[in-house]
Amino acid sequence: MKILSKEQVYEGDKLTAERQNISSTELMERAGIQIFSWLDVRMQGAQVPIHVFCGIGNNGGDGLVVARHLVLHGYNVHTYVVNCSDKRSKDFLNNYDKIKHVTKEWPTLLDCKDDFPKIDEDDIVIDAVFGIGLNREVDLWVKELFQHFKASKAFTLAIDIPSGLHTDQVPKDENGVVWANHTLSFQSPKLVFFLPDTAKYSQQWDVLDIGIDREYLIKTTTKAELIGRQEVIPIYKPRGKFSNKGDFGHVLIIGGSYGKIGAVTLASRAALASGVGLISAYVPKCGYTVLQSSFPEAMVITDTDEHVITNIENKFTPSSIGIGVGLGTDTKTVLAFGNFLKQNKSPLVLDADGINILSENNELLKLLPEGTVLTPHPKELERLVGSWEDDFDKLNKVKAFTKKHQVIVVIKGAHTITVLEEQLYINSTGNPGLATGGTGDVLTGIITGLLAQGYNPLVASIFGVYLHGKSADIAVEKTGYQSLIASHVIEHIGDAYLDLFWQPEPPQPEAEAKSNKEGSKKK
């Protein structure tokens, strides 16, 4: 799913009105009806007090449309206009006139704190104060209104974006933002829904299709994309009937040190489960027995040193290499790592101590093959690109890093983001159960395995992150968040593949379903 910028949203609205020969007011009506329908399906006429707070711009106009339809369908509605400026949009005024014709309870004008209505915990608040066009600091009394929403503990539904939240920056004052339970975003989610600094302002979100011009949506190139099942299905490579293991590549996982051979075992198992044909692991001597006994599918190559890697030598050319898991930063290992980069020609995935070594030896960055994939956790990322002020600053630093060194960076997190120059690919799978040791090693193995199977580095990263998260989502249904471990993720990689093409059975007519049920009982 494409994530449109604020400017692209405005352009899409304008083109839609032109190409469909409708006015902006009619497009607003369409959007408002979609919000009303979303509410109506869930409320089924329940007489819960609904407080609709409207600004005086187009977001406020959306709110007035919603309020009007709620009134027309018999809901218990109270509408307010947050009178924060003298400038009113044309579409707001049009809908302000319309709501006066359907109710005797005209919208209440709010000008200060003394005007705030009482809101009970069991009520519903609809936030339509500011939309994506907010470009100034929120007035103090409006901030107090937003805190009034929060203090009430009422369910708060934001229209398009929580008021006070910008699409391209982190708020300076969190009191100036509505904390929404749910946000209904028009046509496209907003980037701020996925960033740690800003995602907290909306616990959940849905996208409403308001009929923006299809050609515009298809042809418009965005700098951010949300990756889900429909985005990865087209990149999946099916296997031929007469394939053999040589067709799916040979992965080499390099890593491990005394006490950290488990990381190599996890990465190697994940690479094989991702579909690679052959898997080899390069480890210190202390890892030989561990790998041969715990993972018989792997071939094992050992260093001359018992405890750490000191010299990386292999007699074959791997289809791809994953290096860094459990590696350590011993002086001899750092030297071996640099020598390895000088002679390596295979596609590469770097994780953990591979990234830490790079961070301390910046001259090695120029040795990375184009398209190398780096998979840092937050602290490793900070060592690599430097500290940042907020999430947008972090993204800018990572974009600049990938452009300078021609690499791909996978920023691991609740919504893992794959970055290549100016492009962001935001993952939709995964859960808090992944916050446990070893799951990063599993991700390294999956991406390395996909590289070996012929997926290009960007596709391997996007697809690998998706499969990793989906495997965890399937596993967590059996384990719960607290008990999910890295091995569970590996065990469900196959299920994640199967899920790509799973289709639910069509619902049976009630009579037929009853007949089938009775028949099964007789048997």
N, C-alpha and C positions, 0 to 999 in steps of 0.2 A: 504494500500500500504506500503510495506516494505521500510524503509529508510536505504540504505546500507552505511556502513562506507567507508572511502577512501580505506582501506585495502581490504574490501570485493569487491569493484569495480574492483580493480586490479586482485584479484583472479578470479572474474567472467569473465573478459576479457581473462585471460590466459586459463581457463577451456573451454571457448567457442571456442577459436582457436583450442584447442586440440581435442575436441569432434566433432566439425563440420569440422575438417580437412581444416582449412583456416589459412592464415597468419595474423599477426597483421595488416599488410598493407591492406589486404582485409576487415578486421573488421573496420578499419578506413574509408575505402571507403564507407562501408555501413552506418556508422554514418554520414559522410559528405553528402551523398545523402539524408538522412532523413532531415538534416538541409536545404539543397537546396530545397527539395520538400515543406517544411513548408513555405519557403520564396516565392517560385514560385506560390503557391496557392493564396497567399495574394497579390503579386505584379502583376501577370498576364502580365508580359513582360514590365511593366512601366520602362521608361528610367531614373530613378532616379539614380544619382551617388551613387555607393556602395563602401565604403572604407573598405577593409578587412585587418585587422592588425594581422599578424601571429607572434607568438613567434617561438622559434627554437626547441621546444619539441613536444610532441604528440598533444597538444592542437593546436599548430601552424600547424601541419600536417592536423588536421581536417579543419582548416581554408583554407589551400591550396586546399583541395578537394572541399570545397564549392565554392571557387573562380573559380576553373577550370570548374565546372558545370555551374556556372553563365555565364562564358565566352562562353561556348559551346551553351548556350541557348540565346545568344545575349544581355545579360544585360550589362549595363555601369559599368564596374568593374575596380577598382584600387586596386592593391595588394601591401602590404608592409610587409617587414620582420623586426621585432624589434630585432636588432642584439645586444642582451644583454649578450651574452656569446660565448665562442668558442666551446661549446659542443652542437652538434646537434644530435637529435635522428635519428635512422635509418629510421623510417617511415616519418619523416619530410623530409629527404633528398630524399627519393623515390618520394614523392609528389612534391617536388621542381623541380625535373627533369621532371615530368609529365606535370606540368603547362607550362613549357617552350615550349612544343610541340603544345600548342593550342592557343598561343597568341604571338604577337610580343612585347607586353608590359610586359616585365619581371617584377617580383616583385622588388620594390624599397627597397634598404637596408637603414634602419634608424639607425644611430649611435649616434645622438645627437639632441638637441632641434632645431638646424638650419635646420634639415632635415624634420621637421614636415610639412605635406601637409595642404593646406587650406581645411577646412571642412565647408560647409554651413549648415544652420539650416534645410534646406529641404533634406539634404543628409541622407544616412544611414551608420552607423558605425557598423562593425562586429568585435567584440572583441574575438580574438583567441590567445591572448598573453601568458597567463599562465593558466594551468588547475588546477586540484586538487592536483597536486604533488608539488606545490610551497612550499619550506621549508627555504626560506631566505628572508631578507629584500629587498624590491624593490629598484633598483637604482634610484637616484634622477632624472635623465633625463627621466626615464620611468614614474615616478610619474608625471612629467610635461606633458608627453604625455597623461596620463589618465586625467589630468586636462584640457588638450587641447580638449579631447572628450567632457568633461562636459561643457566647456565654449562655444562650438559650438552649443549646444542645439539640435544637430542632434539625431535622433532616434538611440539608441545604443542597439544592440542585442549581448548578451554574449553567448558564446558556453560553455556549461556544467556548468560553474560557473563564475561569474564576476572575471576578472583577479585581483590578489592581495588579494582575499578573501580566507581565509583558511576554511577547513571544520570543524575544531575543536577548533577554538579560535577566539577571537574578534580582529580585526586589531588594531595595536597601532597607526597607522596614517591613517585617512580616505582618505587622499590625495593619498595614495598608492593603492587605490582600484578603479576599474572602477564602475561608477554609471550607471547601466544598466536599460533601460526601460523594457527589457524582457530578460529572460534567458531560453535557451533550454537545459534542463538537460538530460543526457543520462541514460535511464532505471529507474532511481530513483531520487526523489528530494533530496536536501541536507538539513540537519538539520538547517543550518544557514538561510535558507529561511523563517523560522518560529519564529526566536528569535528577540525581539525588537532591540537589539544592532546591528544586522546584516541584518535583512530583508530589511532595507532601501536601500541596494545596488542593489536590483532587485525589481522593482515595480510589475512585474508579471513573472510567469514562466510556462513552459509546460514541460512535460516529453516525450521524444522520445524513442520509442521502437527500439533498434538497434539489437534485436535478440540475447540477452544474453541467454545462455543455460537455458531452462525452468526448468530442474530438479534442477539446482543450485539455481535458484530464489525461487523455492518452498521449498526446504529443508533448505536453509540458514536461521538461526535465527538471527534477528537483534535486536539491543537494542532500536530502535525507530521505530514507525509505525504511518503512517498517517491514521486517521480514517475518512472514508467517507461512503456513502450509502452502497456500496458493502461489507464493513466490518461489518456493524451493522445488515444487513438483516439476516445473519445466527444466530445471537444471540437473535432475537426477539422470544418471546414465544406466540404462538397463543392461543386463548381461546377456550375451549371446548363448545359444544352446550349446555350441561346441567350444566354449571358452575353456581355458586351462589356467592354472595358477600363475603362469608366466605372463598372462595378459593383464594382471592386476597389480603388478609392481612388487618391488622388494624394499621394505622400509628398514632403515637402520636407526635405532634409538641409542643415543650416546648419553651416558650419565651415570649417576650413582656414586656413592662414596660409603665408607664404613658406617653402617647404621641407616643408610638411606637407599638401599637397593629396592625397597618397596615402590619408590617413585618410578623407577625404570620398569618394574613389573607391571604397574598400572598402565603406563603409557604404551607399553608393548602390547598388552592385552587389548587395550582400546583400539590400537591401530589395526590389529587383526580383526576385531569385531566390526570395524568400519568397512571391511571388505577387501583389504589388501591380500595379495597372494602369498607373500613370504615375509617373515619378520625376523630380524636379527637384532641382538642387543650387545652393545659394547660397554663393558663394566670393569671395575677393578676385580682382582682375583677373588676377593671376598664375596662377590656376587654370583659366582659360577654355580655353586650348589643351590643357592636360593632360587635362581631362575630355572635351572634344569629340573628341580623337583616341584616347583609351584606352577610352572608354565611350560609344559613339555612341548607345546607347539613352536616355541621360540628356539632359534639357533643362538648360541652365546659365544662371543669373542671376548677375551679378557686382556686387560692391560698387564704389563709386567709387574706392576706394583700391587701389593695386597690390599691397600686401603683407599687409594685415590687414583684417578686417571692421570697418567704422566706423559703418554705418547699415543696418539690416536692413529692406528694403522689398520686398514682393512683391505682385503684382496679382491674386492668387487666394487662396482660402481652402483650405489643404491639409487633407486628411483626417487627417493626423498629421504631426508634426514631430520630427525627431531633431536635437539641437543639442549642440555641444561638441567633436566629434571634430576634433583638429588645430587648434582654434580659437585657442589662445594666450590670454594674459592682458594684452595691451597695454591701456593706460589707455583708449584710444578704443574698444577692443573691449568692455571691461567696461561702459562707458556704453551702448554699443549693445545689449548683452545685457540690461541693466536696462530700457531703453526697449522692447525686444522683449517682455519678460515683461508689461509693463503693458498692451500692446494685444493680445497673443495670445489666441485663443479655441480653438485646436486642441489635441487630445490631444498630450501631450508626452513625449519620452524625452530625458533628460539624461545625458551621459557626459563623461568626461575633463575638459577645461577648463571646461565648463559647470558641473560639480560644484565644481571648484576656485574658480571665481568666486563661487558660492553660499557656499562655506566662508568666504571673506573678506568677504562682504557679506550677513550673515544677514538683513538687512531684506528681501532679495529673496525669501526663502522664503515669505513670505505671499502672493506673487504667483503661486505655482505653482498650476495648475489641480488640482482634486481628482483623484486617480488618476494623477498624473504618475509616471513610472517613472525611477528613478535607478539607474545601473549602475556603481558604483564598484569599482575594484580596491582592495586593502587600504590603501594609503597615502591614496588619495582618501577612503576611508571614514573613516579616522582623522581627517582634516582636517574631515570633515563632522560626526561625532558625538563626537569626542574619543577619547583613548586608553582602552584597556581592560585589565583585569587578566588575563583569560583569555577563552576562547571563550564561556562562558556569560554573562559580563559584557558581551561584545560583542553577543551576541544581545539581551540586555535593553536595551542602549542603542539598538540599531536598532529594536526593537519600540516603544520610547517615542518615537523620532523619527518613525516612520511614523504613529503614533497622533496625535501633536501636529500634524503638518503634512498629514495625510490623503494620504500618498504611498505608493508601493511602492518598496522598496529591494531590488535584486538584488545579493547579496553574492557576488562572483565568487571562485571557488576550485576545488579538486579536486572538491568536491561543492557546486556553486553553490546558494545558498539564497535563495529569493524570500521576502521578509518583508512581511506586511501586518498591522499591529497585533500580535495575539498568535499569528497563524498563520505556520507555517513550511512551505515547500514545497521539499523537498530533491531536487535533480536526480540522476539515476542515470547519465547519459551523460557522455562527455567523457574525455579522457586527457591525460597530461603533454605531449603534442605541442602542446597549446593554449598552453603557456607560451612564446609568441613574439609579437613586436610585430604589431599589426593585428588580432588575433583579437577583441579587445574592440570594435573598430570594426565588425566583422562582426556581432557580437551586437546592437549598437545598431541596425544596419540591419534585422536580422531582426525584432526586436521592434517597431520603428517600422512596418515593412511589415505585420505582423499587425494592429497597431492600425488602420491604414488600411483593412484588409479587413473591419473590423467586429468583431473580437475585443475584448472588454472589456480594460482595462489589466492586470488580474490574470491572466486567461487568456492574453493575448498574452505576458506575461512568462514564465509557466510553460511554455507551448508553445514560445516562442522559445528559451529556454534549453535545452530538450530537443532541438529541431531542431539547434541550434548544436553541442551535444555529440555528437549522433548523426552529423552530417555529418563531424565530426572523427574519430569512431570508424571510419567507412567509409573515409575518406581515408587514415588512418594504416596501414591494411592494405597500401597500395601504397607509402607514403612512409617508414614508420618514424617514430618520435617525433622524432628530430633534424631530419628534413628536411621536416616538415609546416610549411606556411606558410599565412597567412591566406587567400590566393587558393584554396588547395586546399579549404578549408572551404566557400567559396562554391560552388565547382564541384560539391560533393556535397550541396548542400541538396536538390536534386531527388531524389537517392537516398535521403535521409532521409525524404522524404515517401513514396516508394515502399515503403520498409521498413515503414511503418505497416500496410500491407495485404498484405505478402508472406506467402505460406503455403508451407511446405516440401512437396515432393511426398511422398505417402504411400509408405512403404517397400514395395518389390515383394517378393513371395515369391521365395525363392532360385531355384526352377526357372524362373519367369517371367523373372527378371532375367538368368539365364544364357542363356535362349532369345533375349531381346532383344539381348544382347551379341553372340551368334553371328550373329544376323540382320544386325546393323549391319556386322559384319566382311565378310559376303558382298557387301553393297552396295558 
